[in-house]
Amino acid sequence: MKTLILVTFISLVVFVTSENHFFGVKTPDSKLIYRKRIFLEAFPFKKRVDYFEFSDSPAPIKAIFCYDYQNSEASVNCTEGGVGYDHVTLRLKSQRSYRLDFAIEIYA
């Protein structure tokens, strides 16, 4: 019984601390127009930073989903464009000493 409670608590902590970032709202008429996986290896005691640019949208962007495969405290910031625009620039930053491993999906 104690093991079950411990496993449940650890699962809950991992679920709460994982960071997936969503910009906008995906509606039933939204169409996936771009998908990419971004991967950068980790460096000890360093944060990895990468910029992602997309500018080929045939229509205004409705939603951007960024999934963190590391389940770390990585962050994603929209620095230019985004929802409602035909282009977007995202800044992805990993947690210190972690690799950067994201899947990015753009819907229009």
C-alpha positions as CSV (number, residue, x, y, z in Angstrom):
1,M,0.0,0.0,0.0
2,K,2.8,2.4,0.9
3,T,4.5,1.6,-2.4
4,L,1.3,2.5,-4.4
5,I,1.0,5.8,-2.6
6,L,4.6,6.6,-3.2
7,V,4.4,5.8,-6.9
8,T,1.2,7.8,-7.3
9,F,2.8,10.8,-5.6
10,I,6.0,10.6,-7.7
11,S,3.8,10.3,-10.9
12,L,1.8,13.4,-9.9
13,V,5.0,15.4,-9.2
14,V,6.5,14.5,-12.6
15,F,3.2,15.4,-14.3
16,V,2.9,18.8,-12.6
17,T,6.5,19.8,-13.3
18,S,6.5,18.9,-17.0
19,E,6.3,21.9,-19.3
20,N,4.4,21.8,-22.5
21,H,3.7,25.2,-24.0
22,F,0.6,26.1,-26.0
23,F,-0.1,29.4,-27.8
24,G,-3.6,29.9,-29.2
25,V,-6.5,27.5,-29.5
26,K,-6.8,24.5,-31.9
27,T,-10.3,24.4,-33.3
28,P,-12.0,21.6,-35.3
29,D,-11.3,23.4,-38.6
30,S,-7.6,24.0,-37.7
31,K,-5.1,22.2,-40.1
32,L,-1.6,21.1,-39.2
33,I,0.7,23.0,-41.5
34,Y,4.1,22.4,-40.0
35,R,5.8,19.9,-37.6
36,K,9.4,19.8,-36.6
37,R,11.5,18.2,-33.8
38,I,14.3,20.3,-32.4
39,F,17.1,18.5,-30.6
40,L,20.3,19.8,-29.1
41,E,22.7,17.8,-26.9
42,A,23.3,18.9,-23.3
43,F,26.4,20.6,-22.0
44,P,27.3,20.3,-18.3
45,F,26.3,23.4,-16.3
46,K,25.0,25.2,-19.5
47,K,21.6,26.1,-20.8
48,R,21.0,25.4,-24.5
49,V,19.2,28.1,-26.4
50,D,17.8,27.8,-30.0
51,Y,15.7,30.0,-32.2
52,F,13.0,28.6,-34.4
53,E,11.6,30.6,-37.3
54,F,8.6,29.8,-39.5
55,S,7.3,32.1,-42.2
56,D,5.5,30.0,-44.8
57,S,2.0,30.0,-43.4
58,P,-0.7,30.1,-46.1
59,A,-3.2,31.6,-43.6
60,P,-2.9,33.3,-40.1
61,I,-1.6,30.9,-37.4
62,K,-4.3,29.7,-35.0
63,A,-2.3,27.6,-32.6
64,I,1.3,26.6,-31.8
65,F,2.0,23.5,-29.6
66,C,5.5,22.9,-28.2
67,Y,6.0,19.5,-26.5
68,D,9.0,19.0,-24.2
69,Y,10.2,15.4,-24.5
70,Q,12.5,16.0,-21.5
71,N,9.7,16.9,-19.1
72,S,12.1,19.5,-17.7
73,E,11.8,23.1,-16.8
74,A,12.6,24.3,-20.3
75,S,10.9,27.5,-21.6
76,V,9.5,28.7,-24.9
77,N,8.9,32.3,-25.7
78,C,7.3,33.8,-28.7
79,T,9.6,36.7,-29.7
80,E,8.0,37.7,-33.0
81,G,4.7,37.1,-34.8
82,G,2.7,34.2,-33.5
83,V,-1.1,33.6,-33.3
84,G,-2.9,35.8,-35.8
85,Y,0.2,36.4,-37.9
86,D,1.6,34.5,-40.9
87,H,5.1,34.0,-39.2
88,V,6.5,33.1,-35.8
89,T,9.9,33.2,-34.1
90,L,10.2,31.1,-30.9
91,R,13.1,31.1,-28.4
92,L,13.6,27.7,-26.8
93,K,15.8,27.5,-23.7
94,S,16.6,24.3,-21.8
95,Q,17.1,23.7,-18.1
96,R,20.7,23.9,-17.0
97,S,22.6,20.6,-17.9
98,Y,19.7,19.2,-19.8
99,R,19.4,18.7,-23.6
100,L,16.8,20.7,-25.6
101,D,14.3,18.3,-27.1
102,F,11.0,19.8,-28.4
103,A,8.4,18.9,-31.0
104,I,6.7,22.0,-32.5
105,E,3.4,21.9,-34.3
106,I,1.8,24.9,-36.1
107,Y,-1.9,25.0,-37.0
108,A,-3.6,27.4,-39.3
